[in-house]
Amino acid sequence: MDSTERLGSVVSSGRAWIVTAVVATVVVAGGALAFPRQVYDRFIWQYFWGPVYADAYNARCAVLTEEGAKPLTDGCFQAEATGQIVARPGYTVISEIGYAILLLFMLVGVYFLVRRLQLGRNRRIFFALVPFMFLGGALRVVEDATDAVVARTDVGAVIGYPLNTLIISPVIYGVVFVLTLAAILIGLGLVKWDVVQFDQYPVVVAAIGTAAVALTVGYIGYLVATIDTSGTRIGFYPQLPVAVLVLSGLIAGGLYAGLDRFAPWVNEGTGLMGLVVLFAHALDGVANVIAADWMGALGMGFLGYDPKHPANRIIIEVTRAAVPQSIIDIIGSAWPFLLVKIVAAVLVISLFDDRIFEDSPQYAMLLLVAIVAVGLGPGTRDMLRATFGI
């Protein structure tokens, strides 16, 4: 199959994906209009939009009444007991299944888009997208900062409903995708207008992403610095990001160099992209370990954080049950999470050989971007929350 035939196949598949998306949207919207109580109230709102609404108001739950949705700080169990429709922040089994199906469908669409734009053959675009993976975690901390300020001061919400829903999971993933796509299209537009060469457009994408991260972190810092937070733990603790970034870099760099020397086949396919994967998951693991066990060593013992990862909570519980308390008192109980993250990252990059990039470079690149995002996104959020005492 020549390049013209491949492009035609991609366009045809992309059109089929769009038709499927439109049909699914019409079916769901039609069901909500025809059976609002069953489809919208007890499915869409209760399991998908209601949790986002409750999170947007930093409430324990939200109740759907005849007058509309109402956030509650207490009384959630009583509302459920009386048969009211209640939604809590976070995910349920039903919502996780729904989001998993949606994610897989969207990944297929992104794959068609990547092939249509002929992205992925230039590895520089992979590195250019790394700032956007930091951006996802940083944007989530903007909402965390707003919640912290509202809860601990007399200041009202800086970013209120409905605008704050854009930086709440899972909506934030769509927002970051749109921002990333916009940056790529700007870069390609500059190529079309002969402002930059095609092989230089990743620099434009990286610059836009870096600027977005700097503005987001700067806004969090401004919010913390300009609001009276006396008597709270909100502040700026630079030792935390320094420790997390340095340790993550040392772990990733040392491991990458060791693999390059003693098991070079692991790095052959991904090259320096594998180093980014290792750093992303090292950062996630280190941020969690420090937040759970080593805040006191950094002079931040007054800050306490519960693990955000369900997997991390399970690992900590198993460690506390299996490891003697005398050892836990010395090294803590969260370190196995870092070990699991590192082992998983090594196994992943070992699967990407040269053949994968030769046969389907766009597919391989898309998978690597997703793998890095899974580490950098939550790791950045954990690091920044502790950095600002949020």
C-alpha positions as CSV (number, residue, x, y, z in Angstrom):
1,M,0.0,0.0,0.0
2,D,1.6,3.3,-1.1
3,S,1.3,6.6,0.9
4,T,-1.7,7.8,-1.0
5,E,-3.7,4.6,-0.3
6,R,-2.7,4.8,3.4
7,L,-3.8,8.4,3.6
8,G,-7.1,7.4,2.0
9,S,-7.6,4.6,4.4
10,V,-6.9,6.9,7.4
11,V,-9.4,9.5,6.1
12,S,-12.0,6.8,5.6
13,S,-11.5,5.4,9.0
14,G,-11.6,8.8,10.5
15,R,-14.9,9.6,8.9
16,A,-16.3,6.3,10.3
17,W,-15.1,7.4,13.8
18,I,-16.8,10.7,13.4
19,V,-20.0,9.2,12.3
20,T,-19.9,6.7,15.3
21,A,-19.3,9.6,17.7
22,V,-22.2,11.6,16.3
23,V,-24.6,8.7,16.4
24,A,-23.6,7.8,20.0
25,T,-24.1,11.5,21.0
26,V,-27.5,11.6,19.4
27,V,-28.5,8.3,21.0
28,V,-27.5,9.5,24.5
29,A,-29.0,13.0,24.1
30,G,-32.2,11.4,22.7
31,G,-32.4,9.0,25.6
32,A,-31.9,11.9,28.1
33,L,-34.8,13.8,26.4
34,A,-37.1,10.9,26.1
35,F,-36.4,9.4,29.6
36,P,-35.0,12.2,31.6
37,R,-35.5,10.6,35.0
38,Q,-33.9,7.3,34.1
39,V,-31.2,8.4,31.6
40,Y,-30.2,11.8,32.7
41,D,-31.0,12.0,36.4
42,R,-30.0,8.4,37.5
43,F,-27.2,7.8,35.0
44,I,-25.6,10.8,33.4
45,W,-26.0,13.2,36.4
46,Q,-25.6,10.7,39.2
47,Y,-22.5,9.0,37.9
48,F,-20.8,11.5,35.6
49,W,-21.8,15.2,35.9
50,G,-22.9,15.1,39.6
51,P,-19.5,14.1,40.9
52,V,-17.9,16.9,38.9
53,Y,-20.5,19.4,40.2
54,A,-19.9,18.3,43.8
55,D,-16.1,18.6,43.4
56,A,-16.6,22.0,41.9
57,Y,-18.2,23.2,45.1
58,N,-15.8,21.3,47.3
59,A,-18.8,19.5,48.8
60,R,-19.1,16.1,50.3
61,C,-21.9,15.3,47.9
62,A,-24.5,16.9,45.6
63,V,-28.2,16.2,45.6
64,L,-30.5,16.5,42.5
65,T,-33.7,18.2,43.6
66,E,-36.8,19.5,41.7
67,E,-35.2,22.9,41.8
68,G,-31.8,21.7,40.5
69,A,-28.6,20.4,41.9
70,K,-27.6,21.3,45.5
71,P,-24.1,20.9,47.0
72,L,-24.0,19.5,50.6
73,T,-21.3,19.6,53.2
74,D,-23.2,17.1,55.4
75,G,-26.4,15.1,55.3
76,C,-25.4,12.9,52.3
77,F,-26.3,9.6,54.0
78,Q,-29.7,11.0,55.1
79,A,-30.4,12.2,51.5
80,E,-29.6,8.7,50.2
81,A,-31.8,7.1,52.8
82,T,-34.8,9.2,51.7
83,G,-34.3,8.0,48.0
84,Q,-32.8,11.3,46.7
85,I,-30.3,11.1,43.8
86,V,-26.9,11.7,45.4
87,A,-23.5,12.1,43.7
88,R,-20.2,12.2,45.5
89,P,-16.9,13.6,44.2
90,G,-14.6,11.0,42.6
91,Y,-15.2,7.9,40.7
92,T,-17.6,4.9,41.0
93,V,-17.4,1.5,39.3
94,I,-20.0,2.6,36.8
95,S,-18.2,5.9,36.0
96,E,-14.9,4.2,35.7
97,I,-16.3,1.7,33.2
98,G,-17.9,4.5,31.3
99,Y,-14.7,6.7,31.2
100,A,-12.6,3.7,30.2
101,I,-14.9,3.0,27.2
102,L,-14.8,6.8,26.4
103,L,-11.0,6.9,26.8
104,L,-10.5,3.9,24.4
105,F,-12.8,5.5,21.9
106,M,-11.1,8.9,22.1
107,L,-7.6,7.3,21.8
108,V,-8.7,5.7,18.5
109,G,-9.8,9.1,17.3
110,V,-6.5,10.7,18.4
111,Y,-4.7,7.9,16.6
112,F,-6.5,8.8,13.3
113,L,-5.8,12.5,13.9
114,V,-2.1,11.9,14.5
115,R,-1.9,9.9,11.3
116,R,-3.9,12.4,9.4
117,L,-1.5,15.2,10.5
118,Q,1.4,12.9,9.8
119,L,2.8,13.3,13.3
120,G,4.9,10.8,15.2
121,R,7.7,10.2,12.7
122,N,9.7,13.0,14.2
123,R,10.7,12.1,17.7
124,R,11.2,15.7,18.6
125,I,7.4,16.1,18.9
126,F,7.4,13.6,21.8
127,F,9.8,15.8,23.8
128,A,7.8,18.9,22.8
129,L,4.7,17.4,24.4
130,V,6.3,16.8,27.8
131,P,5.4,20.3,29.1
132,F,1.8,19.6,28.5
133,M,2.0,16.6,30.7
134,F,3.3,18.8,33.5
135,L,0.5,21.3,32.6
136,G,-2.3,18.7,33.4
137,G,-1.0,18.3,37.0
138,A,-0.4,22.0,37.5
139,L,-3.9,22.9,36.3
140,R,-5.4,20.4,38.8
141,V,-3.5,22.2,41.6
142,V,-5.2,25.5,40.7
143,E,-8.5,23.8,41.8
144,D,-6.8,22.4,44.9
145,A,-5.5,25.8,45.7
146,T,-8.9,27.4,45.4
147,D,-10.4,24.7,47.7
148,A,-7.7,25.2,50.2
149,V,-8.1,29.0,50.3
150,V,-11.9,28.7,50.6
151,A,-11.6,26.1,53.4
152,R,-8.9,27.8,55.5
153,T,-9.6,31.5,54.9
154,D,-12.5,33.9,54.7
155,V,-11.9,34.5,51.0
156,G,-14.5,33.1,48.5
157,A,-13.8,30.9,45.6
158,V,-11.3,32.5,43.2
159,I,-12.4,30.4,40.3
160,G,-16.1,29.3,40.8
161,Y,-18.6,27.1,39.1
162,P,-19.0,26.5,36.2
163,L,-15.5,27.7,35.1
164,N,-13.7,25.5,37.7
165,T,-15.2,22.3,36.1
166,L,-12.6,22.8,33.3
167,I,-9.8,21.9,35.8
168,I,-11.5,19.0,37.5
169,S,-11.1,15.4,36.5
170,P,-12.1,14.1,34.0
171,V,-13.0,17.3,32.2
172,I,-9.4,18.5,32.6
173,Y,-8.1,15.8,30.4
174,G,-10.2,17.1,27.5
175,V,-9.0,20.6,28.2
176,V,-5.3,19.6,28.2
177,F,-5.9,17.7,24.9
178,V,-7.5,20.8,23.3
179,L,-4.6,23.0,24.4
180,T,-2.1,20.5,23.1
181,L,-3.8,20.2,19.8
182,A,-4.1,24.0,19.5
183,A,-0.3,24.3,20.1
184,I,0.4,21.6,17.4
185,L,-1.9,23.3,14.9
186,I,-0.2,26.7,15.6
187,G,3.2,25.0,15.0
188,L,2.0,23.5,11.8
189,G,0.4,26.7,10.8
190,L,3.7,28.5,11.1
191,V,5.2,25.9,8.9
192,K,2.5,26.4,6.3
193,W,3.2,30.2,6.4
194,D,6.9,29.6,6.0
195,V,7.7,31.1,9.4
196,V,9.6,28.0,10.6
197,Q,10.8,24.8,8.9
198,F,8.7,21.6,9.4
199,D,11.4,19.9,11.5
200,Q,11.4,23.0,13.8
201,Y,7.7,23.2,14.7
202,P,8.2,21.0,17.8
203,V,10.2,23.9,19.3
204,V,7.1,26.1,18.9
205,V,4.9,23.4,20.5
206,A,7.4,23.0,23.4
207,A,7.6,26.8,23.9
208,I,3.8,27.2,24.1
209,G,3.6,24.3,26.6
210,T,6.4,25.6,28.7
211,A,4.8,29.1,28.8
212,A,1.5,27.6,29.8
213,V,3.1,25.7,32.7
214,A,5.0,28.8,33.9
215,L,1.8,30.9,33.8
216,T,-0.1,28.2,35.7
217,V,2.5,27.7,38.5
218,G,3.0,31.4,38.6
219,Y,-0.7,31.9,39.2
220,I,-0.7,29.4,42.0
221,G,2.2,31.2,43.6
222,Y,0.4,34.6,43.2
223,L,-2.7,33.2,44.7
224,V,-0.8,31.9,47.7
225,A,1.3,35.0,48.1
226,T,-1.5,37.6,47.8
227,I,-4.1,36.1,50.1
228,D,-3.9,36.3,53.9
229,T,-3.2,32.7,54.9
230,S,-1.8,33.4,58.4
231,G,-2.5,30.6,60.7
232,T,-2.7,28.1,57.9
233,R,0.0,25.8,56.4
234,I,-0.4,27.4,53.0
235,G,2.9,28.9,51.9
236,F,5.9,28.1,49.7
237,Y,8.3,25.3,50.5
238,P,11.0,25.2,47.8
239,Q,12.9,22.3,49.4
240,L,10.1,20.0,48.3
241,P,10.3,20.5,44.5
242,V,14.1,20.5,44.7
243,A,14.2,17.2,46.5
244,V,11.6,15.6,44.2
245,L,13.2,16.8,41.0
246,V,16.8,16.0,42.0
247,L,16.0,12.6,43.3
248,S,13.8,11.7,40.3
249,G,16.6,12.9,38.0
250,L,19.2,10.9,39.8
251,I,17.1,7.7,39.8
252,A,16.1,8.0,36.2
253,G,19.5,9.0,34.9
254,G,21.3,6.4,36.9
255,L,18.9,3.6,35.9
256,Y,19.0,4.7,32.3
257,A,22.9,4.7,32.2
258,G,22.9,1.3,34.0
259,L,20.5,-0.2,31.5
260,D,22.5,1.3,28.6
261,R,25.6,-0.5,29.9
262,F,24.3,-3.8,31.1
263,A,21.1,-4.3,29.2
264,P,21.3,-2.0,26.1
265,W,18.5,-3.8,24.4
266,V,16.0,-2.2,26.8
267,N,16.8,1.3,25.5
268,E,17.4,0.5,21.9
269,G,13.8,1.2,20.7
270,T,13.0,4.3,22.7
271,G,16.4,5.9,23.1
272,L,16.1,9.1,25.2
273,M,12.3,8.8,25.2
274,G,12.9,5.9,27.6
275,L,14.7,8.3,29.9
276,V,11.7,10.6,29.9
277,V,9.4,7.6,30.8
278,L,11.7,6.6,33.7
279,F,11.8,10.2,35.0
280,A,8.1,10.6,34.8
281,H,7.4,7.6,36.9
282,A,10.3,8.2,39.2
283,L,8.8,11.7,39.9
284,D,5.4,10.2,40.7
285,G,6.9,7.6,43.0
286,V,9.3,10.0,44.7
287,A,6.6,12.7,45.3
288,N,4.4,10.1,46.9
289,V,7.2,8.6,49.1
290,I,8.4,12.0,50.3
291,A,4.8,13.2,51.0
292,A,4.0,10.1,52.9
293,D,7.2,9.5,54.9
294,W,9.9,12.2,54.6
295,M,8.2,15.5,55.1
296,G,9.8,15.8,58.6
297,A,13.3,15.3,57.1
298,L,12.6,18.4,54.9
299,G,11.4,20.5,57.8
300,M,7.8,20.1,56.8
301,G,6.5,17.6,59.3
302,F,3.5,19.8,60.0
303,L,2.2,18.9,56.5
304,G,0.4,15.6,56.1
305,Y,-0.8,14.0,52.9
306,D,-2.9,10.9,52.2
307,P,-2.0,9.1,49.0
308,K,-4.1,10.0,46.0
309,H,-3.4,6.7,44.2
310,P,-5.6,3.8,45.2
311,A,-2.7,1.5,44.2
312,N,-0.4,3.5,46.5
313,R,-2.9,3.1,49.4
314,I,-3.0,-0.7,48.9
315,I,0.8,-1.0,48.6
316,I,1.2,1.0,51.9
317,E,-1.3,-1.1,53.7
318,V,0.4,-4.3,52.5
319,T,3.8,-3.0,53.5
320,R,2.6,-2.1,57.0
321,A,1.2,-5.6,57.3
322,A,4.2,-7.4,56.0
323,V,7.2,-5.3,57.1
324,P,8.3,-5.1,60.8
325,Q,7.4,-1.8,62.4
326,S,11.0,-1.2,63.4
327,I,12.0,-1.1,59.7
328,I,9.0,1.1,58.7
329,D,10.1,3.6,61.4
330,I,13.4,3.9,59.6
331,I,12.5,3.9,55.9
332,G,8.8,4.4,55.9
333,S,6.0,2.4,54.2
334,A,5.5,4.1,50.9
335,W,8.9,3.1,49.2
336,P,7.4,0.0,47.5
337,F,5.2,2.3,45.4
338,L,8.4,3.9,44.0
339,L,9.9,0.5,43.4
340,V,6.7,-0.7,41.5
341,K,6.6,2.5,39.4
342,I,10.3,2.0,38.4
343,V,10.0,-1.7,37.6
344,A,6.8,-1.0,35.5
345,A,8.5,1.8,33.6
346,V,11.5,-0.4,32.8
347,L,9.2,-3.2,31.6
348,V,7.3,-0.8,29.4
349,I,10.3,0.7,27.6
350,S,11.7,-2.8,27.1
351,L,8.6,-3.6,24.9
352,F,9.2,-0.8,22.5
353,D,11.8,-2.1,20.0
354,D,12.8,-0.7,16.6
355,R,10.2,-2.8,14.8
356,I,7.3,-1.1,16.6
357,F,8.5,2.4,15.5
358,E,9.1,1.2,11.9
359,D,5.7,-0.5,11.5
360,S,3.5,2.1,13.3
361,P,5.5,5.1,14.5
362,Q,2.3,7.1,15.3
363,Y,0.8,4.3,17.4
364,A,4.1,3.8,19.3
365,M,4.5,7.6,19.9
366,L,0.9,7.9,21.1
367,L,1.4,5.0,23.6
368,L,4.6,6.5,25.0
369,V,2.9,9.9,25.4
370,A,0.1,8.3,27.4
371,I,2.5,6.3,29.5
372,V,4.5,9.4,30.4
373,A,1.3,11.4,31.1
374,V,0.2,8.7,33.6
375,G,3.4,9.4,35.6
376,L,4.0,13.1,35.2
377,G,0.4,14.3,35.6
378,P,-0.3,12.9,39.1
379,G,3.3,13.3,40.1
380,T,3.3,17.0,39.3
381,R,0.0,17.5,41.2
382,D,1.4,15.8,44.3
383,M,4.6,17.8,44.1
384,L,3.0,21.1,43.6
385,R,0.4,20.5,46.3
386,A,3.1,19.9,48.9
387,T,5.2,22.8,47.5
388,F,2.5,25.3,48.3
389,G,1.1,23.5,51.4
390,I,-2.2,22.9,49.7
